[in-house]
Amino acid sequence: MRYISTRTREIIDSSQDAILKGLASDGGLFLPESLPFIKFSEDEIENLNYKYVAKKIISSIFDDFTKEEIDYAVDTAYDSFSDEILPIIKLDNNYVLELFHGKTLAFKDFALSILPILMSLSIKKKNLKEKVVILTATSGDTGSAALKGFENVDGTEVIVFYPTDGISEIQRRQMTCLDYDNTHAVGIRGNFDDAQSSLKKIFLDSEFKDELLEKNIRISSANSINIGRLVPQISYYFYAYYELLRRGEISESEDLNISVPTGNFGNILAGYMAKKMGLPIDILVCASNKNNVLTDFFNTYEYDANREFFKTNSPSMDILISSNLERLLYLVSNSGENVKDLMEKLNKDKFYKLDNNMIENLKDFKGYSYNEEETLLGIKEVYEKYSYLMDTHTSIAYRGAIELNSKNKTLVLSTASPFKFPKSVLEAVNLKVNDNEFENLRNLSEKTNTKLPSILKDLENKKISEKKVIDKDEIKESIIEILGE
Ligand SMILES: *Cc1c(COP(=O)(O)O)cnc(C)c1O
């Protein structure tokens, strides 16, 4: 399979190169040149399990890895999850897909537990002598998942940049209690967009990259701009659909909607790619918080990032520049020229408007957004009605499913454990909020009769490693300093 940049100036021959590179040199994002059509047989459905699905999907797109390599990568990655890798909970006509049973309790673990293995295999296959340094911007969850995923992985080092304000205490501890020398976390006085745009500049700074290469260092990304993040995520859409079919919850003549709490547009894009690969998905709900730039986009087909940035109680979605939308624009227009043009406008004016010919193909998407109060109300209503506890991000997707009010069933993607955001969840269900975050966790668990993940109990006893905090324009210096150590 060949990989093509969304700005079409760069085409490369293998997924391994695309994964190692992260961002294309024309500034675009890599996509497979075509997507395979995939349908499961009756036999496959009867014996469905997640690892099988992941192997089938990932190997159909990353076809330059051997079967043994994909088997090894998938088995190792998903052995780090709890026994039930991804439960599906029925709430009347909606189904909640719990994607938070990996090591850091957010859906990012699905990609970031396997990406380091694929990278490490690519390094070995290509006999690279350089160390691969993974630079990552995070709004909270990517950081901890990348640090966990890459810890102690041969030939790699990872540096995460997180906003010092606006993440939960649990997220902060997950990123600053580090056990291995090849992992680093740096706080920035700025938000996710600042970190992401600085890193994109660094990935395109050929002078800096050459300097690093002389020191035997190659840089790559663990953000969802890396195609190695996106492809593994397609698997859980296939699994969820066929699992509902297997259970008899849906029939073969029914389409399924999906509702996805969206920030950088990676998760929902994987859903769209699943649809393009033949999965019967009807409507894709793009659910946002008060940072509702995508909601407006799907209603007006204008992208306008000239607006106030809000810190909300769903911090992993506090984003105004959603990188992966660029991939959607390519998929619906098939024109790198067009995408390049729009991205230049976005860079210059923080604004662009789509032509009519692109709009037709976007009709499958619906954009909805909810403020903080509505987010908490969603948690409360579901808890009271079903005794089911969800986190703030999931609440936003659930509300999206309700607002869609479709005759089809809707799959709600649950992207984080409620215990990652205990203060907001306690507040939502009218329980007392403490200063001590671990007290909050125990309270939430006891009072709602919901099991506390054991990973969080361990976190309380870990030592916080020395924390660096920098200004948002000091990212490059900080990288040089860390790599010089
Ligand atoms: C990252 C994240 C999101 C947003 O996902 P994107 O792929 O960036 O759109 C939503 N919820 C949680 C909990 C996250 O960590």
The ligand as a MOL file (V3000), in Angstrom:
LIG
                    3D

  0  0  0     0  0            999 V3000
M  V30 BEGIN CTAB
M  V30 COUNTS 15 15 0 0 0
M  V30 BEGIN ATOM
M  V30 1 C -8.4300 12.7230 23.1360 0
M  V30 2 C -9.7680 12.6150 23.7620 0
M  V30 3 C -10.9310 12.9850 23.0770 0
M  V30 4 C -10.8980 13.5790 21.6910 0
M  V30 5 O -10.4760 12.6440 20.7310 0
M  V30 6 P -9.9350 13.1170 19.2990 0
M  V30 7 O -9.4910 11.9040 18.6170 0
M  V30 8 O -8.8070 14.0750 19.5980 0
M  V30 9 O -11.0650 13.8230 18.6380 0
M  V30 10 C -12.1630 12.7800 23.6930 0
M  V30 11 N -12.2260 12.2710 24.9450 0
M  V30 12 C -11.1300 11.9290 25.6440 0
M  V30 13 C -11.2890 11.4110 27.0170 0
M  V30 14 C -9.8700 12.0740 25.0780 0
M  V30 15 O -8.7840 11.7110 25.7740 0
M  V30 END ATOM
M  V30 BEGIN BOND
M  V30 1 1 1 2
M  V30 2 1 2 3
M  V30 3 2 2 14
M  V30 4 1 3 4
M  V30 5 2 3 10
M  V30 6 1 4 5
M  V30 7 1 5 6
M  V30 8 2 6 7
M  V30 9 1 6 8
M  V30 10 1 6 9
M  V30 11 1 10 11
M  V30 12 2 11 12
M  V30 13 1 12 13
M  V30 14 1 12 14
M  V30 15 1 14 15
M  V30 END BOND
M  V30 END CTAB
M  END
